[in-house]
Amino acid sequence: MRIVLDAMGGDYAPVNTVAGAVLALKEYSKITRLFLTGDEAVLRAELDKHQFKDPRLEIIHTTQIVEMSDQAIEAVRRKKDSSISRAVDLVKKKEADAVVSAGHTGAAVAATTIKLRTLEGIDRPGIATWFPTEKNLCVIMDAGANLDARPEHLLQYAIMGSVLSEYILGYKNPSIGLMSIGSEDVKGSGFTKETFKLLKASSLNFRGNVEGHDLFENPVEVVLCDGFTGNVVLKTAEATASFLVHTLKKEIKKTPLSLAGAWLSRGAFRTIRNKLNPDIHGGSPLLGINGTCIIAHGSSSAMAIKNAIRVATDFIEQGVNPRIVDAVKQYHLKHDLSKHDSELEK
């Protein structure tokens, strides 16, 4: 399995990206080749710090970096020798099976969409993000790839999210919810109402509208929304979790008694910390492109990079893309047959 890592992408690149690559090669024997795209001198200096050599590791020298201030499309067009563009080129040329990046999300989405195109039957790609709840680990889609989504895009997200939930998370016939401001059919914007109609008429396991609190209290396996809403939901949840952990630590340290109580409860705290730790879940798959792209958080630690690489290997091993193509075809076949039967009855 051949993975290419955008080694210059991320808030703490190349320190954390290189460290994550080292961890991945040490742990995952299934990786036959790991490419690092970026400034070769810089990357070799980082590797020297780890005193690490592996014949599976190969550096692809690049001369440009996509900055966070760059416009996504312009970055792809003008910075053809950037670490993300060269990484995607390797996938396009079939020299690598997947690309992993913690850099500019828009540039990663633009580069993969332009260079690799979308899967058959898919109009727009979407980012599928893991979201821990009290009862399960659900998929929120889209988390930022498509800000101007149409109802038919969310129908496609529902199909793709269901495939991901079934074959990566192991949920059979995963339930689907549409993010809105109320559970009733009539609640929401014109966009969500039209999307609701499409989903209700589908053969998918659509449970209806879900609200923000449902993510924690009454979760489904797949939550659908446009990229703008999904990104706001995700970052708000991340900030809330961080605030609660920080506040809890501050309060615990106030008295010897609270410190003792915390020590006795350390097992429970460890479980909660692991459940909320985004580093453990790794990166988010960009679903719908004709290739494999895993988008990691900009502030990813070395462990997060390692786990993003793991997600890429799982994605390929489970054949998620072929399953998505098949699911889309099966959906349209079933939908067209049902429509034909209805017309005959008339």
Secondary structure as a PSIPRED ss2 file (coil, helix, strand):
# PSIPRED VFORMAT (PSIPRED V4.0)

   1 M C   1.000  0.000  0.000
   2 R E   0.000  0.000  1.000
   3 I E   0.000  0.000  1.000
   4 V E   0.000  0.000  1.000
   5 L E   0.000  0.000  1.000
   6 D E   0.000  0.000  1.000
   7 A C   1.000  0.000  0.000
   8 M C   1.000  0.000  0.000
   9 G C   1.000  0.000  0.000
  10 G C   1.000  0.000  0.000
  11 D C   1.000  0.000  0.000
  12 Y C   1.000  0.000  0.000
  13 A C   1.000  0.000  0.000
  14 P C   1.000  0.000  0.000
  15 V H   0.000  1.000  0.000
  16 N H   0.000  1.000  0.000
  17 T H   0.000  1.000  0.000
  18 V H   0.000  1.000  0.000
  19 A H   0.000  1.000  0.000
  20 G H   0.000  1.000  0.000
  21 A H   0.000  1.000  0.000
  22 V H   0.000  1.000  0.000
  23 L H   0.000  1.000  0.000
  24 A H   0.000  1.000  0.000
  25 L H   0.000  1.000  0.000
  26 K H   0.000  1.000  0.000
  27 E H   0.000  1.000  0.000
  28 Y C   1.000  0.000  0.000
  29 S C   1.000  0.000  0.000
  30 K C   1.000  0.000  0.000
  31 I C   1.000  0.000  0.000
  32 T C   1.000  0.000  0.000
  33 R E   0.000  0.000  1.000
  34 L E   0.000  0.000  1.000
  35 F E   0.000  0.000  1.000
  36 L E   0.000  0.000  1.000
  37 T E   0.000  0.000  1.000
  38 G E   0.000  0.000  1.000
  39 D C   1.000  0.000  0.000
  40 E H   0.000  1.000  0.000
  41 A H   0.000  1.000  0.000
  42 V H   0.000  1.000  0.000
  43 L H   0.000  1.000  0.000
  44 R H   0.000  1.000  0.000
  45 A H   0.000  1.000  0.000
  46 E H   0.000  1.000  0.000
  47 L H   0.000  1.000  0.000
  48 D H   0.000  1.000  0.000
  49 K H   0.000  1.000  0.000
  50 H H   0.000  1.000  0.000
  51 Q C   1.000  0.000  0.000
  52 F C   1.000  0.000  0.000
  53 K C   1.000  0.000  0.000
  54 D C   1.000  0.000  0.000
  55 P C   1.000  0.000  0.000
  56 R C   1.000  0.000  0.000
  57 L E   0.000  0.000  1.000
  58 E E   0.000  0.000  1.000
  59 I E   0.000  0.000  1.000
  60 I E   0.000  0.000  1.000
  61 H E   0.000  0.000  1.000
  62 T C   1.000  0.000  0.000
  63 T C   1.000  0.000  0.000
  64 Q E   0.000  0.000  1.000
  65 I C   1.000  0.000  0.000
  66 V C   1.000  0.000  0.000
  67 E C   1.000  0.000  0.000
  68 M C   1.000  0.000  0.000
  69 S C   1.000  0.000  0.000
  70 D C   1.000  0.000  0.000
  71 Q C   1.000  0.000  0.000
  72 A H   0.000  1.000  0.000
  73 I H   0.000  1.000  0.000
  74 E H   0.000  1.000  0.000
  75 A H   0.000  1.000  0.000
  76 V H   0.000  1.000  0.000
  77 R H   0.000  1.000  0.000
  78 R H   0.000  1.000  0.000
  79 K C   1.000  0.000  0.000
  80 K C   1.000  0.000  0.000
  81 D C   1.000  0.000  0.000
  82 S E   0.000  0.000  1.000
  83 S H   0.000  1.000  0.000
  84 I H   0.000  1.000  0.000
  85 S H   0.000  1.000  0.000
  86 R H   0.000  1.000  0.000
  87 A H   0.000  1.000  0.000
  88 V H   0.000  1.000  0.000
  89 D H   0.000  1.000  0.000
  90 L H   0.000  1.000  0.000
  91 V H   0.000  1.000  0.000
  92 K H   0.000  1.000  0.000
  93 K C   1.000  0.000  0.000
  94 K C   1.000  0.000  0.000
  95 E C   1.000  0.000  0.000
  96 A C   1.000  0.000  0.000
  97 D C   1.000  0.000  0.000
  98 A E   0.000  0.000  1.000
  99 V E   0.000  0.000  1.000
 100 V E   0.000  0.000  1.000
 101 S E   0.000  0.000  1.000
 102 A C   1.000  0.000  0.000
 103 G C   1.000  0.000  0.000
 104 H C   1.000  0.000  0.000
 105 T H   0.000  1.000  0.000
 106 G H   0.000  1.000  0.000
 107 A H   0.000  1.000  0.000
 108 A H   0.000  1.000  0.000
 109 V H   0.000  1.000  0.000
 110 A H   0.000  1.000  0.000
 111 A H   0.000  1.000  0.000
 112 T H   0.000  1.000  0.000
 113 T H   0.000  1.000  0.000
 114 I H   0.000  1.000  0.000
 115 K H   0.000  1.000  0.000
 116 L H   0.000  1.000  0.000
 117 R C   1.000  0.000  0.000
 118 T E   0.000  0.000  1.000
 119 L C   1.000  0.000  0.000
 120 E C   1.000  0.000  0.000
 121 G C   1.000  0.000  0.000
 122 I C   1.000  0.000  0.000
 123 D C   1.000  0.000  0.000
 124 R C   1.000  0.000  0.000
 125 P C   1.000  0.000  0.000
 126 G E   0.000  0.000  1.000
 127 I E   0.000  0.000  1.000
 128 A E   0.000  0.000  1.000
 129 T E   0.000  0.000  1.000
 130 W E   0.000  0.000  1.000
 131 F E   0.000  0.000  1.000
 132 P E   0.000  0.000  1.000
 133 T C   1.000  0.000  0.000
 134 E C   1.000  0.000  0.000
 135 K C   1.000  0.000  0.000
 136 N C   1.000  0.000  0.000
 137 L E   0.000  0.000  1.000
 138 C E   0.000  0.000  1.000
 139 V E   0.000  0.000  1.000
 140 I E   0.000  0.000  1.000
 141 M E   0.000  0.000  1.000
 142 D C   1.000  0.000  0.000
 143 A C   1.000  0.000  0.000
 144 G C   1.000  0.000  0.000
 145 A C   1.000  0.000  0.000
 146 N C   1.000  0.000  0.000
 147 L C   1.000  0.000  0.000
 148 D C   1.000  0.000  0.000
 149 A C   1.000  0.000  0.000
 150 R C   1.000  0.000  0.000
 151 P H   0.000  1.000  0.000
 152 E H   0.000  1.000  0.000
 153 H H   0.000  1.000  0.000
 154 L H   0.000  1.000  0.000
 155 L H   0.000  1.000  0.000
 156 Q H   0.000  1.000  0.000
 157 Y H   0.000  1.000  0.000
 158 A H   0.000  1.000  0.000
 159 I H   0.000  1.000  0.000
 160 M H   0.000  1.000  0.000
 161 G H   0.000  1.000  0.000
 162 S H   0.000  1.000  0.000
 163 V H   0.000  1.000  0.000
 164 L H   0.000  1.000  0.000
 165 S H   0.000  1.000  0.000
 166 E H   0.000  1.000  0.000
 167 Y H   0.000  1.000  0.000
 168 I C   1.000  0.000  0.000
 169 L C   1.000  0.000  0.000
 170 G C   1.000  0.000  0.000
 171 Y C   1.000  0.000  0.000
 172 K C   1.000  0.000  0.000
 173 N C   1.000  0.000  0.000
 174 P C   1.000  0.000  0.000
 175 S C   1.000  0.000  0.000
 176 I E   0.000  0.000  1.000
 177 G E   0.000  0.000  1.000
 178 L E   0.000  0.000  1.000
 179 M E   0.000  0.000  1.000
 180 S C   1.000  0.000  0.000
 181 I C   1.000  0.000  0.000
 182 G C   1.000  0.000  0.000
 183 S C   1.000  0.000  0.000
 184 E C   1.000  0.000  0.000
 185 D C   1.000  0.000  0.000
 186 V C   1.000  0.000  0.000
 187 K C   1.000  0.000  0.000
 188 G C   1.000  0.000  0.000
 189 S C   1.000  0.000  0.000
 190 G H   0.000  1.000  0.000
 191 F H   0.000  1.000  0.000
 192 T H   0.000  1.000  0.000
 193 K H   0.000  1.000  0.000
 194 E H   0.000  1.000  0.000
 195 T H   0.000  1.000  0.000
 196 F H   0.000  1.000  0.000
 197 K H   0.000  1.000  0.000
 198 L H   0.000  1.000  0.000
 199 L H   0.000  1.000  0.000
 200 K H   0.000  1.000  0.000
 201 A H   0.000  1.000  0.000
 202 S C   1.000  0.000  0.000
 203 S C   1.000  0.000  0.000
 204 L C   1.000  0.000  0.000
 205 N C   1.000  0.000  0.000
 206 F E   0.000  0.000  1.000
 207 R E   0.000  0.000  1.000
 208 G E   0.000  0.000  1.000
 209 N E   0.000  0.000  1.000
 210 V E   0.000  0.000  1.000
 211 E C   1.000  0.000  0.000
 212 G C   1.000  0.000  0.000
 213 H C   1.000  0.000  0.000
 214 D H   0.000  1.000  0.000
 215 L H   0.000  1.000  0.000
 216 F H   0.000  1.000  0.000
 217 E H   0.000  1.000  0.000
 218 N C   1.000  0.000  0.000
 219 P C   1.000  0.000  0.000
 220 V C   1.000  0.000  0.000
 221 E C   1.000  0.000  0.000
 222 V E   0.000  0.000  1.000
 223 V E   0.000  0.000  1.000
 224 L E   0.000  0.000  1.000
 225 C C   1.000  0.000  0.000
 226 D C   1.000  0.000  0.000
 227 G H   0.000  1.000  0.000
 228 F H   0.000  1.000  0.000
 229 T H   0.000  1.000  0.000
 230 G H   0.000  1.000  0.000
 231 N H   0.000  1.000  0.000
 232 V H   0.000  1.000  0.000
 233 V H   0.000  1.000  0.000
 234 L H   0.000  1.000  0.000
 235 K H   0.000  1.000  0.000
 236 T H   0.000  1.000  0.000
 237 A H   0.000  1.000  0.000
 238 E H   0.000  1.000  0.000
 239 A H   0.000  1.000  0.000
 240 T H   0.000  1.000  0.000
 241 A H   0.000  1.000  0.000
 242 S H   0.000  1.000  0.000
 243 F H   0.000  1.000  0.000
 244 L H   0.000  1.000  0.000
 245 V H   0.000  1.000  0.000
 246 H H   0.000  1.000  0.000
 247 T H   0.000  1.000  0.000
 248 L H   0.000  1.000  0.000
 249 K H   0.000  1.000  0.000
 250 K H   0.000  1.000  0.000
 251 E H   0.000  1.000  0.000
 252 I H   0.000  1.000  0.000
 253 K C   1.000  0.000  0.000
 254 K C   1.000  0.000  0.000
 255 T C   1.000  0.000  0.000
 256 P H   0.000  1.000  0.000
 257 L H   0.000  1.000  0.000
 258 S H   0.000  1.000  0.000
 259 L H   0.000  1.000  0.000
 260 A H   0.000  1.000  0.000
 261 G H   0.000  1.000  0.000
 262 A H   0.000  1.000  0.000
 263 W H   0.000  1.000  0.000
 264 L H   0.000  1.000  0.000
 265 S C   1.000  0.000  0.000
 266 R H   0.000  1.000  0.000
 267 G H   0.000  1.000  0.000
 268 A H   0.000  1.000  0.000
 269 F H   0.000  1.000  0.000
 270 R H   0.000  1.000  0.000
 271 T H   0.000  1.000  0.000
 272 I H   0.000  1.000  0.000
 273 R H   0.000  1.000  0.000
 274 N H   0.000  1.000  0.000
 275 K H   0.000  1.000  0.000
 276 L H   0.000  1.000  0.000
 277 N C   1.000  0.000  0.000
 278 P H   0.000  1.000  0.000
 279 D H   0.000  1.000  0.000
 280 I H   0.000  1.000  0.000
 281 H H   0.000  1.000  0.000
 282 G C   1.000  0.000  0.000
 283 G C   1.000  0.000  0.000
 284 S E   0.000  0.000  1.000
 285 P E   0.000  0.000  1.000
 286 L E   0.000  0.000  1.000
 287 L E   0.000  0.000  1.000
 288 G C   1.000  0.000  0.000
 289 I E   0.000  0.000  1.000
 290 N C   1.000  0.000  0.000
 291 G C   1.000  0.000  0.000
 292 T C   1.000  0.000  0.000
 293 C E   0.000  0.000  1.000
 294 I E   0.000  0.000  1.000
 295 I E   0.000  0.000  1.000
 296 A C   1.000  0.000  0.000
 297 H C   1.000  0.000  0.000
 298 G C   1.000  0.000  0.000
 299 S C   1.000  0.000  0.000
 300 S C   1.000  0.000  0.000
 301 S C   1.000  0.000  0.000
 302 A H   0.000  1.000  0.000
 303 M H   0.000  1.000  0.000
 304 A H   0.000  1.000  0.000
 305 I H   0.000  1.000  0.000
 306 K H   0.000  1.000  0.000
 307 N H   0.000  1.000  0.000
 308 A H   0.000  1.000  0.000
 309 I H   0.000  1.000  0.000
 310 R H   0.000  1.000  0.000
 311 V H   0.000  1.000  0.000
 312 A H   0.000  1.000  0.000
 313 T H   0.000  1.000  0.000
 314 D H   0.000  1.000  0.000
 315 F H   0.000  1.000  0.000
 316 I H   0.000  1.000  0.000
 317 E H   0.000  1.000  0.000
 318 Q C   1.000  0.000  0.000
 319 G C   1.000  0.000  0.000
 320 V H   0.000  1.000  0.000
 321 N H   0.000  1.000  0.000
 322 P H   0.000  1.000  0.000
 323 R H   0.000  1.000  0.000
 324 I H   0.000  1.000  0.000
 325 V H   0.000  1.000  0.000
 326 D H   0.000  1.000  0.000
 327 A H   0.000  1.000  0.000
 328 V H   0.000  1.000  0.000
 329 K H   0.000  1.000  0.000
 330 Q H   0.000  1.000  0.000
 331 Y H   0.000  1.000  0.000
 332 H H   0.000  1.000  0.000
 333 L H   0.000  1.000  0.000
 334 K H   0.000  1.000  0.000
 335 H H   0.000  1.000  0.000
 336 D H   0.000  1.000  0.000
 337 L H   0.000  1.000  0.000
 338 S H   0.000  1.000  0.000
 339 K H   0.000  1.000  0.000
 340 H H   0.000  1.000  0.000
 341 D H   0.000  1.000  0.000
 342 S H   0.000  1.000  0.000
 343 E H   0.000  1.000  0.000
 344 L H   0.000  1.000  0.000
 345 E H   0.000  1.000  0.000
 346 K C   1.000  0.000  0.000
